[in-house]
Amino acid sequence: MEKTYKPVSGYIMLFAILLMGAVIGVGIMIKNPIILVVAAFLMIILMSGFVIVSPNGSGVLTLFGAYKGTIRDNGFFWVNPFFKKQKISLRARNLDTPPIKVNDNLGNPIKIGAVVVWKVKETYKAAFDVDDYQNFVNIQSEAAIRKLAGAYPYDDFEDEHTGETNHLTLRSGGVEIDDKLEDAITRRVQIAGIEVIEARISYLAYSEEIASAMLQRQQATAIIAARKKIVEGAVGMVDDALIQLSERGIVDLDQDKKAAMVSNLLVVLCSDKAANPIINAGTLHN
């Protein structure tokens, strides 16, 4: 597990190194090779212990393979010169996955891409539980996108056998689909100590080989839905017209005349073109 390491201030050790430099100067003046060699050796060793940690950065320290801790404070520090130092950024990062070709829940080939915002939360896991945590995030994010795309249909077309519609789809799922993607990626990358801040679908389209056919299907579905609404409205208007004519006693209509009137009104109301009125110059029956 991760543990915090409290290093020595680098400025204190910098002063100690300057003192070693003064000792080297004295050794040169008195021509004492032992003092000169020892002071120079200590100076080189001490200088290798400096470490600088930037804001939102960290330094993972190991000594001959043993984990000693993580520096999370930013500043200029000094640690054991024999420590191996690995810098890991704690800043938020963007992963923009290129569109990948997969099959949706209905077997239709689609292209889907996502944007993932993530950062390192536990440096110990990021450094030692996976080989390359950045590449690990890339691969696991793509795997989560593929699985999500295969679990839901692209669109909510009526099922040809049951007549039911899928209420949650990739295209119209919106926030709910993004939340499921974020949860899926989080479960996959938590082994590496990664926190997923946000994940959302950034690109979604049918694959080229079926894009034209699916566009026609979408247009046909939209036209049918619009026509259905028009017919429902027209039937209501015709019904209201017949009721008002009967209640006000404007004209008495038998069943044949009612049928003709209903037919004419429905043609006028449901037509996608403007009606052309025809003036009857004869009697009502001609």
C-alpha positions as CSV (number, residue, x, y, z in Angstrom):
1,M,0.0,0.0,0.0
2,E,1.1,3.6,-0.6
3,K,2.8,5.4,2.2
4,T,3.9,9.0,2.4
5,Y,7.7,9.7,2.7
6,K,8.9,12.9,4.4
7,P,12.2,14.0,2.9
8,V,14.8,16.4,4.2
9,S,14.8,19.9,2.9
10,G,17.1,20.2,-0.1
11,Y,18.3,23.6,1.0
12,I,19.8,22.2,4.1
13,M,21.8,19.6,2.2
14,L,22.8,22.2,-0.4
15,F,24.4,24.1,2.5
16,A,26.2,20.9,3.5
17,I,27.5,20.4,0.0
18,L,28.8,24.0,0.0
19,L,30.7,23.2,3.2
20,M,32.2,20.1,1.4
21,G,33.3,22.4,-1.3
22,A,35.1,24.5,1.3
23,V,36.8,21.4,2.7
24,I,37.9,20.5,-0.8
25,G,39.4,24.0,-1.1
26,V,41.3,23.5,2.2
27,G,42.5,20.1,1.0
28,I,43.9,21.7,-2.1
29,M,45.6,24.5,-0.1
30,I,47.3,22.1,2.4
31,K,47.9,19.6,-0.4
32,N,46.3,16.8,1.5
33,P,45.1,14.2,-1.0
34,I,43.1,12.2,1.6
35,I,41.0,15.1,2.6
36,L,40.5,16.1,-1.1
37,V,39.4,12.6,-2.2
38,V,37.1,12.0,0.7
39,A,35.4,15.4,0.5
40,A,35.0,15.1,-3.3
41,F,33.5,11.6,-3.0
42,L,31.0,12.7,-0.3
43,M,30.1,15.8,-2.3
44,I,29.3,13.7,-5.4
45,I,27.2,11.2,-3.3
46,L,25.3,13.9,-1.6
47,M,24.5,15.7,-4.8
48,S,22.8,12.6,-6.3
49,G,20.2,12.7,-3.5
50,F,18.4,15.9,-4.6
51,V,14.9,15.6,-6.0
52,I,12.4,18.2,-7.2
53,V,8.7,17.5,-7.0
54,S,6.5,19.9,-9.0
55,P,2.9,20.8,-8.0
56,N,0.5,17.9,-8.7
57,G,3.5,15.6,-9.0
58,S,5.0,12.8,-6.9
59,G,8.2,10.8,-6.5
60,V,8.1,7.1,-5.8
61,L,11.1,5.9,-3.8
62,T,12.6,2.4,-3.7
63,L,15.8,1.1,-2.1
64,F,17.3,-2.0,-3.8
65,G,13.8,-3.1,-4.8
66,A,12.1,-2.2,-1.5
67,Y,9.3,0.4,-1.6
68,K,10.1,3.2,0.9
69,G,7.3,5.7,0.2
70,T,6.0,8.4,-2.0
71,I,6.8,12.1,-1.9
72,R,3.6,14.1,-2.5
73,D,4.7,17.5,-1.3
74,N,6.0,19.8,-3.9
75,G,9.4,21.5,-3.5
76,F,13.1,20.9,-3.4
77,F,14.1,17.9,-1.3
78,W,17.0,15.6,-0.5
79,V,16.7,11.8,0.0
80,N,19.0,8.9,0.4
81,P,21.3,9.0,-2.6
82,F,20.8,5.3,-3.1
83,F,17.0,5.6,-3.5
84,K,15.7,5.0,-7.0
85,K,13.3,7.9,-7.9
86,Q,10.3,7.5,-10.2
87,K,8.3,10.5,-11.0
88,I,4.5,10.1,-11.5
89,S,2.3,13.0,-12.4
90,L,-0.9,13.4,-10.4
91,R,-2.5,15.8,-12.9
92,A,-5.7,15.1,-14.8
93,R,-5.1,13.7,-18.3
94,N,-7.3,13.3,-21.4
95,L,-7.6,10.1,-23.4
96,D,-9.3,10.6,-26.8
97,T,-9.8,7.2,-28.2
98,P,-9.9,7.0,-32.0
99,P,-13.2,5.6,-33.4
100,I,-13.1,1.8,-33.3
101,K,-15.3,-0.5,-35.4
102,V,-17.6,-2.9,-33.3
103,N,-21.0,-4.6,-33.5
104,D,-23.8,-3.2,-31.5
105,N,-26.4,-5.4,-29.6
106,L,-28.3,-6.0,-32.8
107,G,-25.2,-7.0,-34.8
108,N,-24.9,-3.8,-36.8
109,P,-21.4,-2.6,-37.4
110,I,-20.8,0.8,-35.9
111,K,-17.9,3.2,-35.1
112,I,-17.6,4.5,-31.6
113,G,-15.0,6.7,-29.8
114,A,-14.8,8.2,-26.3
115,V,-13.1,10.8,-24.2
116,V,-11.8,9.7,-20.8
117,V,-10.5,12.1,-18.2
118,W,-8.4,10.3,-15.6
119,K,-5.5,10.8,-13.1
120,V,-3.3,8.7,-10.8
121,K,-4.8,8.3,-7.3
122,E,-2.5,5.7,-5.8
123,T,1.1,5.9,-6.9
124,Y,2.1,2.5,-5.4
125,K,-0.4,0.7,-7.6
126,A,0.4,2.7,-10.7
127,A,4.2,2.0,-10.2
128,F,4.2,-1.6,-9.2
129,D,0.8,-3.3,-9.9
130,V,0.9,-2.9,-13.6
131,D,3.7,-2.7,-16.1
132,D,2.9,0.6,-17.9
133,Y,-0.1,2.4,-16.3
134,Q,-0.6,4.8,-19.2
135,N,-0.8,2.0,-21.8
136,F,-3.0,0.0,-19.3
137,V,-5.5,2.8,-19.2
138,N,-5.6,3.0,-23.0
139,I,-6.2,-0.7,-23.5
140,Q,-8.7,-1.1,-20.8
141,S,-10.7,2.0,-21.9
142,E,-10.9,0.5,-25.4
143,A,-12.1,-2.8,-24.0
144,A,-14.8,-1.1,-21.9
145,I,-16.0,0.8,-25.0
146,R,-16.2,-2.4,-27.0
147,K,-18.2,-4.2,-24.3
148,L,-20.6,-1.2,-23.9
149,A,-21.2,-1.0,-27.6
150,G,-22.0,-4.7,-27.7
151,A,-24.5,-4.5,-24.8
152,Y,-26.8,-1.8,-26.3
153,P,-28.3,-1.2,-29.8
154,Y,-27.3,1.9,-31.7
155,D,-30.9,3.1,-32.1
156,D,-34.4,2.2,-30.8
157,F,-36.0,0.6,-33.8
158,E,-38.9,-1.7,-33.1
159,D,-38.1,-5.3,-32.8
160,E,-39.4,-7.1,-35.8
161,H,-40.6,-10.1,-33.7
162,T,-41.9,-8.6,-30.5
163,G,-42.8,-5.1,-31.6
164,E,-41.2,-3.7,-28.5
165,T,-38.6,-0.9,-28.5
166,N,-35.3,-0.6,-26.6
167,H,-35.6,2.4,-24.4
168,L,-31.8,2.6,-23.7
169,T,-29.6,3.0,-26.8
170,L,-26.2,4.3,-27.6
171,R,-27.6,7.2,-29.6
172,S,-30.3,8.4,-27.2
173,G,-28.9,7.1,-23.9
174,G,-27.1,10.3,-23.2
175,V,-25.9,10.7,-19.6
176,E,-27.0,7.2,-18.6
177,I,-24.8,5.6,-21.2
178,D,-21.9,7.9,-20.3
179,D,-22.3,6.9,-16.6
180,K,-22.3,3.2,-17.5
181,L,-19.1,3.7,-19.6
182,E,-17.5,5.6,-16.7
183,D,-18.4,2.8,-14.3
184,A,-17.0,0.1,-16.6
185,I,-13.7,1.9,-17.1
186,T,-13.4,2.6,-13.4
187,R,-13.8,-1.1,-12.5
188,R,-11.1,-2.0,-15.1
189,V,-8.4,0.5,-14.1
190,Q,-8.8,0.6,-10.3
191,I,-6.2,-2.1,-10.1
192,A,-3.6,0.4,-11.3
193,G,-4.7,3.1,-8.8
194,I,-6.4,5.2,-11.5
195,E,-9.3,7.5,-10.8
196,V,-11.7,8.1,-13.7
197,I,-13.0,11.7,-13.5
198,E,-15.3,11.6,-16.5
199,A,-16.0,9.3,-19.5
200,R,-18.3,10.1,-22.4
201,I,-18.9,9.0,-26.0
202,S,-17.4,11.5,-28.4
203,Y,-18.1,9.8,-31.7
204,L,-20.9,7.5,-32.8
205,A,-21.9,6.5,-36.3
206,Y,-22.9,3.5,-38.4
207,S,-20.0,1.9,-40.3
208,E,-19.7,2.9,-43.9
209,E,-21.1,-0.3,-45.4
210,I,-24.5,0.1,-43.8
211,A,-24.6,3.9,-43.2
212,S,-26.7,4.6,-46.3
213,A,-29.3,1.8,-45.6
214,M,-29.6,2.8,-41.9
215,L,-30.1,6.4,-42.9
216,Q,-33.0,5.4,-45.1
217,R,-34.5,3.3,-42.3
218,Q,-34.2,6.2,-39.9
219,Q,-35.9,8.5,-42.4
220,A,-38.7,6.0,-43.0
221,T,-39.3,5.6,-39.3
222,A,-39.5,9.3,-38.8
223,I,-42.0,9.7,-41.7
224,I,-44.2,6.9,-40.4
225,A,-44.2,8.4,-36.9
226,A,-45.1,11.8,-38.4
227,R,-47.9,10.4,-40.5
228,K,-49.3,8.6,-37.5
229,K,-49.5,11.8,-35.6
230,I,-51.1,13.6,-38.5
231,V,-53.7,10.8,-38.9
232,E,-54.5,10.9,-35.2
233,G,-55.0,14.7,-35.3
234,A,-57.1,14.5,-38.5
235,V,-59.4,11.8,-37.0
236,G,-60.0,14.0,-34.0
237,M,-60.7,17.1,-36.1
238,V,-63.2,15.2,-38.3
239,D,-64.9,13.8,-35.2
240,D,-65.2,17.3,-33.7
241,A,-66.6,18.6,-37.0
242,L,-69.3,16.0,-37.2
243,I,-70.3,16.5,-33.6
244,Q,-70.6,20.3,-34.0
245,L,-72.6,20.0,-37.2
246,S,-75.0,17.6,-35.5
247,E,-75.4,19.6,-32.3
248,R,-75.9,23.0,-34.0
249,G,-78.3,21.5,-36.6
250,I,-76.5,23.1,-39.5
251,V,-77.1,20.2,-41.8
252,D,-78.5,16.7,-41.6
253,L,-76.2,14.1,-43.0
254,D,-77.1,10.5,-43.6
255,Q,-74.4,7.8,-43.4
256,D,-73.4,8.0,-47.0
257,K,-72.9,11.8,-46.8
258,K,-71.0,11.4,-43.5
259,A,-68.7,8.8,-45.1
260,A,-68.1,11.1,-48.1
261,M,-67.4,14.1,-45.8
262,V,-65.1,12.1,-43.6
263,S,-63.2,10.9,-46.7
264,N,-62.9,14.4,-48.1
265,L,-61.7,15.9,-44.8
266,L,-59.1,13.1,-44.2
267,V,-57.7,13.6,-47.7
268,V,-57.4,17.3,-47.1
269,L,-56.0,17.1,-43.6
270,C,-53.6,14.2,-44.3
271,S,-52.3,15.3,-47.7
272,D,-48.8,16.7,-47.8
273,K,-49.9,19.2,-50.5
274,A,-52.4,22.1,-50.4
275,A,-56.0,21.2,-51.3
276,N,-57.5,22.6,-54.5
277,P,-61.1,23.6,-53.9
278,I,-63.7,22.6,-56.5
279,I,-66.9,24.7,-56.7
280,N,-70.0,22.6,-57.2
281,A,-72.3,24.5,-59.6
282,G,-75.1,21.9,-59.6
283,T,-77.2,20.5,-56.8
284,L,-76.0,19.0,-53.6
285,H,-76.4,15.5,-55.1
286,N,-74.5,16.3,-58.4
